[in-house]
């Protein structure tokens, strides 16, 4: 589990994808408001 998290943290593509997904959810939440 920890090794997996380490890999995600050091993988730029995965980090960028997660950040994009989080930003998209945040934007959609504000649009719904």
WOFENHU-V947375 format. One record per helix or strand. SS is the DSSP state (h for helix, s for strand). FROM is the first residue (numbers start at 0). LEN is the number of residues. If there is no record, write none. Layout:
ss:from:len
SS:FROM:LEN
SS:FROM:LEN
This chain:
ss:from:len
h:1:9
h:11:21
